Amino acid sequence: MTDLMDFDEAMARFDPVIGLEVHVELNTASKMFCGCSTAFGAAPNTQTCPVCLGLPGSLPVVNRKGVESAIRIGLSLGCTIAESCRFARKNYFYPDMTKDFQTSQYDEPIASDGLVQVEVDGQVFDIPIERAHMEEDAGKLLHIGTTGRIQGADYSLVDYNRAGVPLIEIVTRPVMGTGAKAPQVARAYVSWLRDLVKALGVSDARMEQGSLRCDANISLMPKGTTTLGLRTETKNVNSLRAIERALTYEIQRQAAILAAGGRVTQETRHWHEDGFTSPGRSKEQAEDYRYFPEPDLVPVAPSREWVEELRATLPEPPAQRRARLQTQWGYSDLEMRDVVNAGALELIAQTVAEGCPPQSARKWWLTELTRRANEAGVELEDVGMTPSQVAQLSSLVAAGTINDTLARQVVDGVLAGEGGPADVVASRGLAIVSDDGALAEAVARAIDANPDAAAKIRDGKVQAIGALMGAVMRDMKGKADAGKVRSLILEKLGV
């Protein structure tokens, strides 16, 4: 069993240094160097051609839309856009690329030297960007066995549909000074990046489909030193929650090794959703890939006029937009911080756009739906309820059709696939009873069953009404208008 150090003890003895490599799969209609479709979910190996399979005599052609998306991403990261850049061949032998090399960028990326900021618990952290470069994705390996992973698989299959899909790889420089918040900072950065590329319209950034993937690097420095330690790279972490958990685990694992006098192995590692990482392969250095310029592609030289035209298309910067939305919604600093930390900003924005009051949108996403997401171990956006449905739910509560208690049953129905909120209310008969006759009968039964509480109310101790209201609500299975029930009780008792 792997030894782990208590996280707080690890933070008292070591300073973490993180580095993140995020692969953004672009939503272009065709692949980076050929005309094959990029549509997700097609039958295996049906979206291939001689170019993306690397067959002899085939020649690649650069996808202009892919270059445009790369420039817009680079500008949004505060990067300098190269006046000329080129592609290179990254050579390796692995079955996910039939040609045994990946067309990427090496010493001449299209964008470099950027800086973004993320906020965690009210503290702002700088994330220096080393580069954002263009490349093609590799195919997908399907490991057949009980685990679905390469460890213990009986055999593996390869789907080359994804091979050649345009990617932008965004690489940070070492991020220092994050302390115990390192895993949260990493999560916040990837969340920020996901929101950015969605706002730019260049990717759907669905981590569960692999269109946004993160390789999370981390090393530890003993307190008081400045020499970087040997790092591990946890590959293809496919959810925000997993990024935070994987880095937390690696901090504890590496700290235990170093404290025992051992040496961290520089390697790739695989994240397992049940809470640990396992070794992959020794981490290659750049020279291991034998990079050389791609002979079949000319350099890419975006004109300054084109770059400035693309700069004019950029959406509102995330920090500026966040401040504007906070003012519009009337959230306090603490409320907005909770929204950002929960990764709920875009969901709330979409819910408000559907007509939901901002405070109501915040309440449902940060309470009931966050609880459901945590219980299911999924991201909030994957909990199973859309912003439009949350807005409908809020509208039903505001109209008095249901109350908050019944609304939770409505959420149950929506998540169970029973339709939208109004459909669930109708099919489950959840609408609040406001008929005076039915309520009056329930009030009479409650008074008869609770004479002591009724006597206290008649004597002026109105706070005792809670017992009677509770009895009525139980009688009506929660489907009673609380305000009307209170009025009827007081009227019946002559108060």
C-alpha positions as CSV (number, residue, x, y, z in Angstrom):
1,M,0.0,0.0,0.0
2,T,1.3,3.5,-0.9
3,D,2.4,5.6,2.0
4,L,0.8,9.0,2.2
5,M,1.7,11.9,4.5
6,D,-1.1,14.0,6.1
7,F,-1.8,16.9,3.8
8,D,-1.3,19.6,6.5
9,E,2.0,18.1,7.5
10,A,3.1,17.9,3.9
11,M,2.3,21.6,3.5
12,A,4.2,22.4,6.6
13,R,7.4,20.7,5.2
14,F,7.2,21.3,1.5
15,D,6.2,24.0,-1.1
16,P,4.3,22.6,-4.1
17,V,5.0,23.7,-7.6
18,I,2.4,23.0,-10.2
19,G,2.4,23.0,-14.0
20,L,-0.6,22.4,-16.2
21,E,-0.8,21.2,-19.8
22,V,-4.3,21.6,-21.1
23,H,-5.4,20.2,-24.5
24,V,-8.3,21.9,-26.1
25,E,-10.0,20.1,-28.9
26,L,-11.3,22.6,-31.4
27,N,-14.8,22.4,-32.8
28,T,-13.8,22.8,-36.5
29,A,-15.9,20.9,-39.0
30,S,-12.9,19.1,-40.4
31,K,-9.5,17.8,-39.0
32,M,-6.4,19.9,-38.8
33,F,-4.7,18.7,-41.9
34,C,-7.4,16.9,-44.0
35,G,-11.1,17.1,-44.8
36,C,-12.3,14.3,-42.5
37,S,-15.2,15.0,-40.2
38,T,-14.6,15.8,-36.5
39,A,-18.1,14.8,-35.3
40,F,-18.1,13.0,-32.0
41,G,-19.6,9.6,-31.6
42,A,-19.3,8.2,-35.1
43,A,-18.7,4.4,-35.6
44,P,-15.0,3.6,-35.0
45,N,-12.6,4.2,-37.9
46,T,-15.2,5.7,-40.2
47,Q,-13.8,9.2,-40.2
48,T,-10.3,8.6,-41.6
49,C,-8.5,9.1,-44.9
50,P,-4.9,8.6,-46.3
51,V,-3.8,12.0,-44.8
52,C,-4.8,11.4,-41.2
53,L,-3.7,7.8,-41.4
54,G,-0.3,9.0,-42.7
55,L,-0.4,6.7,-45.8
56,P,2.6,7.1,-48.3
57,G,2.1,9.9,-50.8
58,S,-0.5,11.8,-48.9
59,L,0.0,15.5,-48.2
60,P,-1.5,17.6,-45.3
61,V,-3.0,21.0,-45.7
62,V,-3.4,23.4,-42.7
63,N,-7.0,24.1,-41.5
64,R,-7.3,28.0,-41.6
65,K,-10.1,27.9,-39.0
66,G,-7.8,26.0,-36.6
67,V,-5.2,28.7,-37.0
68,E,-7.8,31.4,-36.4
69,S,-9.0,29.6,-33.2
70,A,-5.4,29.3,-32.0
71,I,-4.8,33.0,-32.4
72,R,-8.0,33.9,-30.6
73,I,-7.1,31.6,-27.7
74,G,-3.5,33.0,-27.6
75,L,-4.8,36.6,-27.5
76,S,-7.2,35.8,-24.7
77,L,-4.3,34.4,-22.7
78,G,-2.4,37.6,-23.1
79,C,0.2,35.9,-25.4
80,T,2.3,37.3,-28.2
81,I,1.2,36.0,-31.5
82,A,4.2,34.9,-33.7
83,E,4.7,36.6,-37.0
84,S,5.9,33.3,-38.4
85,C,5.7,29.8,-36.9
86,R,6.1,26.3,-38.2
87,F,5.0,22.7,-37.5
88,A,7.3,19.9,-36.5
89,R,7.2,16.1,-36.3
90,K,7.1,14.7,-32.8
91,N,8.3,11.2,-33.3
92,Y,7.2,8.3,-31.0
93,F,6.1,4.8,-31.4
94,Y,2.6,4.2,-30.0
95,P,-0.4,2.6,-31.7
96,D,-2.6,5.8,-31.4
97,M,-0.9,7.3,-34.4
98,T,-0.4,5.1,-37.5
99,K,2.4,7.3,-38.9
100,D,4.5,7.0,-35.7
101,F,4.7,10.8,-35.3
102,Q,2.4,13.6,-34.3
103,T,2.3,16.9,-36.3
104,S,2.8,19.5,-33.6
105,Q,4.7,22.7,-32.9
106,Y,8.0,22.7,-31.0
107,D,10.4,25.6,-31.0
108,E,8.1,28.0,-32.9
109,P,4.7,28.0,-31.3
110,I,2.0,30.3,-32.6
111,A,1.5,32.0,-29.2
112,S,3.8,32.5,-26.2
113,D,4.5,34.5,-23.0
114,G,1.0,35.1,-21.6
115,L,-0.5,35.6,-18.1
116,V,-3.9,34.9,-16.6
117,Q,-5.2,35.3,-13.1
118,V,-7.5,33.1,-11.1
119,E,-9.2,33.6,-7.8
120,V,-9.5,31.1,-5.0
121,D,-11.2,32.0,-1.7
122,G,-10.7,35.7,-2.4
123,Q,-7.0,35.4,-3.2
124,V,-5.7,36.1,-6.7
125,F,-3.0,33.9,-8.2
126,D,-0.9,34.6,-11.3
127,I,-0.7,31.7,-13.9
128,P,2.2,32.4,-16.3
129,I,1.6,30.9,-19.7
130,E,4.6,29.6,-21.5
131,R,3.0,28.7,-24.9
132,A,-0.1,27.8,-26.7
133,H,0.6,25.7,-29.8
134,M,-1.3,23.9,-32.5
135,E,-1.2,20.1,-33.1
136,E,-3.3,17.2,-34.1
137,D,-4.9,14.8,-31.7
138,A,-4.1,11.1,-31.5
139,G,-6.5,8.2,-31.9
140,K,-8.3,6.7,-29.0
141,L,-7.3,3.4,-27.4
142,L,-10.2,1.2,-26.0
143,H,-8.9,-1.1,-23.3
144,I,-11.1,-4.2,-23.2
145,G,-11.4,-5.8,-19.8
146,T,-13.1,-5.4,-16.4
147,T,-11.5,-2.1,-15.5
148,G,-11.6,-0.3,-18.9
149,R,-8.0,0.8,-18.3
150,I,-4.8,-0.5,-19.7
151,Q,-3.9,-2.1,-16.3
152,G,-5.4,-5.5,-16.4
153,A,-6.9,-5.2,-19.9
154,D,-7.3,-8.4,-22.0
155,Y,-6.6,-6.5,-25.2
156,S,-6.9,-3.0,-26.7
157,L,-8.6,-1.7,-29.8
158,V,-7.8,1.6,-31.6
159,D,-10.3,4.1,-33.0
160,Y,-8.5,6.5,-35.4
161,N,-11.5,8.9,-35.8
162,R,-9.9,11.3,-33.4
163,A,-6.5,11.1,-35.0
164,G,-5.9,14.5,-36.7
165,V,-8.6,16.4,-34.9
166,P,-7.2,19.9,-34.2
167,L,-5.9,20.6,-30.7
168,I,-4.5,23.6,-29.0
169,E,-2.1,22.7,-26.2
170,I,-1.8,25.4,-23.5
171,V,1.3,25.0,-21.3
172,T,1.9,27.0,-18.1
173,R,5.3,27.8,-16.6
174,P,5.9,26.5,-13.1
175,V,3.3,28.0,-10.8
176,M,4.7,28.8,-7.4
177,G,3.4,30.4,-4.2
178,T,0.1,28.6,-4.1
179,G,0.8,26.7,-0.9
180,A,-2.0,24.5,0.4
181,K,-4.3,25.9,-2.3
182,A,-2.3,24.4,-5.1
183,P,-4.9,21.7,-6.0
184,Q,-7.7,24.3,-5.8
185,V,-5.7,26.8,-8.0
186,A,-5.2,24.1,-10.6
187,R,-8.9,23.4,-10.6
188,A,-9.8,27.0,-10.8
189,Y,-7.4,27.6,-13.7
190,V,-8.8,24.7,-15.8
191,S,-12.3,25.9,-15.0
192,W,-11.4,29.4,-16.1
193,L,-9.9,28.0,-19.3
194,R,-13.0,25.9,-20.0
195,D,-15.2,28.9,-19.6
196,L,-12.9,31.0,-21.8
197,V,-12.9,28.6,-24.8
198,K,-16.6,28.2,-24.5
199,A,-17.1,31.9,-24.6
200,L,-14.7,32.1,-27.6
201,G,-16.9,29.5,-29.3
202,V,-13.8,27.5,-30.3
203,S,-14.6,24.3,-28.4
204,D,-17.4,22.7,-26.5
205,A,-14.8,21.8,-23.8
206,R,-16.6,18.7,-22.6
207,M,-14.1,17.0,-20.3
208,E,-16.2,13.8,-20.2
209,Q,-15.9,13.5,-24.0
210,G,-12.2,14.3,-24.0
211,S,-12.5,17.6,-25.8
212,L,-10.7,19.3,-22.9
213,R,-8.0,17.3,-21.1
214,C,-5.5,18.2,-18.5
215,D,-2.0,16.8,-17.8
216,A,-1.3,17.9,-14.2
217,N,2.4,18.2,-13.2
218,I,3.5,18.7,-9.6
219,S,6.7,18.6,-7.6
220,L,7.7,19.5,-4.1
221,M,10.5,21.7,-2.7
222,P,11.5,21.4,0.9
223,K,10.6,24.6,2.8
224,G,13.4,27.2,2.5
225,T,14.8,25.9,-0.8
226,T,14.4,27.2,-4.3
227,T,15.5,24.2,-6.4
228,L,12.7,22.5,-8.2
229,G,12.1,18.9,-7.3
230,L,11.5,16.1,-9.7
231,R,7.9,16.2,-11.0
232,T,5.2,13.7,-11.9
233,E,2.7,14.2,-14.7
234,T,-0.8,12.8,-14.1
235,K,-2.2,12.3,-17.6
236,N,-5.5,13.1,-19.1
237,V,-7.4,13.9,-15.9
238,N,-10.9,14.3,-17.2
239,S,-12.9,16.3,-14.6
240,L,-12.3,19.4,-12.5
241,R,-12.9,17.4,-9.3
242,A,-10.4,14.8,-10.4
243,I,-7.7,17.5,-11.0
244,E,-8.0,18.7,-7.4
245,R,-8.1,15.1,-6.0
246,A,-5.2,13.9,-8.1
247,L,-2.9,16.7,-7.1
248,T,-3.8,16.4,-3.5
249,Y,-2.9,12.7,-3.6
250,E,0.4,13.4,-5.4
251,I,1.4,15.9,-2.8
252,Q,0.8,13.4,0.0
253,R,2.5,10.6,-1.9
254,Q,5.6,12.6,-2.9
255,A,5.9,14.1,0.6
256,A,6.0,10.7,2.2
257,I,8.7,9.6,-0.3
258,L,10.9,12.7,0.3
259,A,10.4,12.6,4.1
260,A,11.6,9.0,4.1
261,G,14.8,10.0,2.3
262,G,13.6,8.6,-1.1
263,R,13.6,10.1,-4.5
264,V,10.6,10.9,-6.6
265,T,10.6,9.2,-10.0
266,Q,10.0,11.5,-12.9
267,E,7.2,9.8,-14.7
268,T,3.7,9.9,-16.0
269,R,1.0,8.6,-13.8
270,H,-2.6,7.5,-14.3
271,W,-5.5,8.8,-12.1
272,H,-8.0,6.3,-10.7
273,E,-11.4,7.6,-9.7
274,D,-11.3,5.6,-6.5
275,G,-8.7,8.0,-5.3
276,F,-5.1,7.2,-6.3
277,T,-2.5,7.5,-9.0
278,S,-0.4,4.6,-10.5
279,P,2.8,4.7,-12.5
280,G,2.7,5.1,-16.3
281,R,6.0,5.4,-18.1
282,S,9.2,7.3,-17.5
283,K,8.7,10.9,-18.5
284,E,10.3,11.7,-21.9
285,Q,12.4,14.8,-22.5
286,A,12.1,16.9,-25.7
287,E,15.1,15.2,-27.2
288,D,13.4,11.8,-26.9
289,Y,10.9,12.9,-29.5
290,R,13.5,13.8,-32.1
291,Y,11.6,16.9,-33.2
292,F,12.4,18.2,-36.7
293,P,10.5,20.6,-39.0
294,E,7.6,19.2,-40.8
295,P,8.8,19.0,-44.5
296,D,5.3,18.9,-46.0
297,L,3.9,22.1,-44.5
298,V,5.0,25.7,-45.1
299,P,5.4,28.1,-42.1
300,V,2.3,29.8,-40.8
301,A,2.6,33.6,-41.0
302,P,-0.5,35.4,-39.8
303,S,-0.6,39.0,-40.9
304,R,-0.7,41.7,-38.2
305,E,-3.9,43.0,-39.8
306,W,-5.6,39.6,-39.4
307,V,-4.4,39.3,-35.8
308,E,-5.9,42.7,-34.9
309,E,-9.2,41.7,-36.7
310,L,-9.3,38.6,-34.5
311,R,-8.5,40.6,-31.4
312,A,-11.6,42.7,-32.1
313,T,-13.7,39.5,-31.9
314,L,-12.7,38.5,-28.4
315,P,-15.4,38.3,-25.8
316,E,-15.4,40.4,-22.6
317,P,-12.4,39.4,-20.4
318,P,-13.5,36.9,-17.7
319,A,-12.6,39.0,-14.7
320,Q,-14.3,42.1,-16.1
321,R,-17.4,40.0,-17.0
322,R,-17.5,38.5,-13.5
323,A,-17.4,42.0,-11.9
324,R,-20.2,43.2,-14.2
325,L,-22.4,40.2,-13.5
326,Q,-21.9,40.6,-9.8
327,T,-23.1,44.2,-10.0
328,Q,-26.1,43.2,-12.2
329,W,-27.1,40.3,-10.0
330,G,-26.6,42.2,-6.7
331,Y,-24.4,39.5,-5.2
332,S,-22.1,40.3,-2.3
333,D,-18.4,39.5,-2.6
334,L,-18.8,36.4,-0.5
335,E,-21.8,35.2,-2.6
336,M,-19.9,35.7,-5.8
337,R,-16.8,34.0,-4.4
338,D,-19.0,30.9,-3.6
339,V,-20.4,30.9,-7.1
340,V,-17.0,31.0,-8.7
341,N,-15.5,28.4,-6.4
342,A,-18.4,26.1,-7.2
343,G,-17.9,26.5,-10.9
344,A,-21.5,27.7,-11.2
345,L,-21.0,31.1,-12.9
346,E,-21.9,30.1,-16.4
347,L,-24.8,27.9,-15.2
348,I,-26.2,30.8,-13.2
349,A,-25.7,33.2,-16.1
350,Q,-27.6,30.9,-18.4
351,T,-30.4,30.4,-15.8
352,V,-30.8,34.2,-15.3
353,A,-30.9,34.5,-19.1
354,E,-33.9,32.2,-19.0
355,G,-35.7,34.7,-16.8
356,C,-34.8,33.4,-13.3
357,P,-34.1,35.9,-10.6
358,P,-30.4,35.9,-9.8
359,Q,-30.8,35.0,-6.1
360,S,-33.1,32.2,-6.9
361,A,-30.7,30.8,-9.5
362,R,-27.9,31.0,-7.1
363,K,-29.9,29.3,-4.4
364,W,-30.8,26.3,-6.5
365,W,-27.4,25.7,-8.1
366,L,-25.4,26.2,-4.9
367,T,-27.6,24.2,-2.5
368,E,-29.8,21.4,-3.8
369,L,-28.0,20.8,-7.2
370,T,-24.5,21.1,-5.7
371,R,-25.5,18.5,-3.1
372,R,-26.8,16.2,-5.8
373,A,-23.6,16.6,-7.8
374,N,-21.4,15.9,-4.8
375,E,-23.4,12.8,-4.0
376,A,-23.1,11.5,-7.6
377,G,-19.4,12.5,-7.8
378,V,-20.0,14.6,-11.0
379,E,-19.4,18.2,-12.0
380,L,-22.2,20.6,-11.4
381,E,-22.9,21.0,-15.1
382,D,-23.3,17.2,-15.5
383,V,-25.8,16.8,-12.6
384,G,-28.6,16.3,-15.1
385,M,-30.6,19.5,-14.9
386,T,-30.3,22.3,-17.4
387,P,-30.4,26.1,-16.7
388,S,-33.7,26.3,-18.5
389,Q,-35.2,23.6,-16.2
390,V,-33.9,25.4,-13.1
391,A,-35.5,28.6,-14.3
392,Q,-38.8,26.7,-14.8
393,L,-38.5,25.2,-11.3
394,S,-37.9,28.7,-9.8
395,S,-40.9,30.0,-11.7
396,L,-43.2,27.3,-10.3
397,V,-42.1,28.1,-6.7
398,A,-42.5,31.9,-7.3
399,A,-46.0,31.3,-8.7
400,G,-47.0,29.3,-5.6
401,T,-47.6,26.1,-7.6
402,I,-45.1,24.3,-5.4
403,N,-43.0,25.1,-2.4
404,D,-39.3,24.5,-1.7
405,T,-40.0,21.1,-0.2
406,L,-42.0,19.9,-3.2
407,A,-39.5,21.5,-5.5
408,R,-36.9,18.9,-4.2
409,Q,-39.3,16.2,-5.3
410,V,-39.6,17.9,-8.7
411,V,-35.8,17.7,-8.9
412,D,-36.0,14.0,-8.2
413,G,-38.3,13.6,-11.1
414,V,-36.3,15.6,-13.6
415,L,-33.1,13.8,-12.7
416,A,-35.0,10.5,-13.1
417,G,-35.9,11.4,-16.7
418,E,-39.6,12.1,-16.1
419,G,-39.6,15.3,-18.1
420,G,-39.4,19.0,-17.3
421,P,-40.4,20.5,-14.0
422,A,-44.0,21.2,-15.1
423,D,-44.3,17.6,-16.4
424,V,-43.1,16.2,-13.0
425,V,-45.5,18.4,-11.0
426,A,-48.4,17.1,-13.2
427,S,-47.5,13.5,-13.3
428,R,-46.7,13.2,-9.6
429,G,-49.6,15.4,-8.5
430,L,-47.3,17.8,-6.6
431,A,-49.2,21.1,-7.0
432,I,-49.9,22.9,-3.7
433,V,-53.6,22.6,-2.5
434,S,-55.0,26.0,-2.1
435,D,-58.7,25.0,-1.9
436,D,-60.1,26.5,1.3
437,G,-62.5,23.6,1.9
438,A,-59.8,20.9,1.8
439,L,-57.5,23.0,3.9
440,A,-60.2,23.9,6.4
441,E,-60.9,20.2,6.9
442,A,-57.2,19.5,7.5
443,V,-57.0,22.4,10.0
444,A,-59.9,21.1,11.9
445,R,-58.3,17.6,12.1
446,A,-55.1,19.2,13.3
447,I,-56.8,21.2,16.1
448,D,-58.8,18.2,17.3
449,A,-55.5,16.1,17.4
450,N,-53.5,18.8,19.2
451,P,-55.8,20.4,21.9
452,D,-52.9,21.6,24.0
453,A,-51.3,23.6,21.2
454,A,-54.7,25.0,20.3
455,A,-55.3,26.1,23.8
456,K,-51.9,27.9,23.9
457,I,-52.7,29.8,20.7
458,R,-56.1,30.9,22.1
459,D,-54.2,32.1,25.2
460,G,-52.1,34.3,22.9
461,K,-49.0,32.1,22.6
462,V,-49.0,32.3,18.8
463,Q,-45.6,30.6,18.5
464,A,-47.3,27.3,19.3
465,I,-48.8,27.4,15.8
466,G,-45.9,25.5,14.5
467,A,-47.2,22.2,15.9
468,L,-50.6,22.7,14.2
469,M,-49.0,23.8,10.9
470,G,-46.7,20.8,10.9
471,A,-49.7,18.5,11.5
472,V,-51.6,20.1,8.6
473,M,-48.6,19.8,6.3
474,R,-48.2,16.1,7.1
475,D,-51.9,15.6,6.6
476,M,-51.7,17.3,3.2
477,K,-48.4,15.5,2.3
478,G,-46.6,18.8,2.1
479,K,-48.9,20.1,-0.6
480,A,-50.5,23.0,1.3
481,D,-50.1,26.7,1.1
482,A,-48.3,27.5,4.3
483,G,-49.6,31.1,4.4
484,K,-53.2,30.1,3.9
485,V,-52.9,27.3,6.5
486,R,-51.6,29.8,9.1
487,S,-54.5,32.2,8.4
488,L,-57.1,29.4,8.6
489,I,-55.7,28.2,11.9
490,L,-55.8,31.6,13.5
491,E,-59.2,32.3,12.1
492,K,-60.5,28.9,13.4
493,L,-59.1,29.6,16.9
494,G,-60.5,33.2,16.9
495,V,-57.0,34.8,17.2
